[in-house]
């Protein structure tokens, strides 16, 4: 996500389904209370995860 990849590209890189990626990103954004993907990435950068 931080590199600008969409769900399909992330799924291909991880070897899982696009649906799985969508669900994991949704759960991640819910837990972080992120408004969008960029907000979630910014949170990860601030906390040294990326």
C-alpha positions in Angstrom: 0.0 0.0 0.0 2.8 2.4 0.9 4.3 1.9 -2.5 1.1 2.8 -4.3 0.0 -0.8 -5.2 -3.6 -1.6 -5.6 -5.3 -4.6 -4.1 -4.8 -6.7 -7.1 -1.1 -6.1 -7.2 -0.7 -6.6 -3.5 -2.6 -10.0 -3.8 -0.3 -11.1 -6.6 2.8 -10.1 -4.6 1.6 -11.9 -1.5 0.1 -14.9 -3.3 -3.4 -14.5 -1.9 -6.7 -13.5 -3.2 -7.7 -9.9 -3.9 -10.7 -10.4 -1.6 -8.3 -11.3 1.2 -6.3 -8.2 0.7 -9.4 -6.1 0.6 -10.6 -7.6 3.9 -7.2 -7.2 5.7 -6.9 -3.6 4.6 -10.5 -2.9 5.7 -9.7 -4.4 9.1 -6.4 -2.5 9.4 -8.1 0.8 8.5 -10.9 0.2 11.0 -8.4 -0.6 13.8 -6.3 2.5 13.0 -9.4 4.6 12.5 -7.9 5.7 9.2 -10.0 7.8 6.8 -8.4 6.4 3.7 -5.3 4.4 2.5 -3.0 7.4 2.6 -4.0 8.1 6.2 -3.2 4.4 7.1 0.2 4.7 5.4 1.0 7.9 7.2 0.2 6.3 10.5 2.5 3.4 9.6 5.3 5.8 8.7 4.9 7.8 11.9 5.2 4.7 13.9 8.3 3.3 12.1 6.4 0.4 10.5 7.4 1.5 6.9 
